Amino acid sequence: MHYTKLIEQIKNRRDELQVTQETLAEISGVGLRTLKEFESGKGNPTLKTVSKLADALGLKLYLQIKSIE
């Protein structure tokens, strides 16, 4: 699954705050390798991982489930 907009928002926020990947990994509790894979579009993060990154960057994460009808 590809998370282009989500990746872009995480990267942009990290850049705005002038936070390195190493620092974000440390403060969020997400592994550096996991973060690098996610930001490069190669990873498949869990909701928990995305939530940790969002929290560390001061972002709110909303989950919307679409019904199939």
Secondary structure, DSSP 8 states (H G I E B T S, - for coil): ---HHHHHHHHHHHHHTT--HHHHHHHHT--HHHHHHHHTT-----HHHHHHHHHHTT-----------
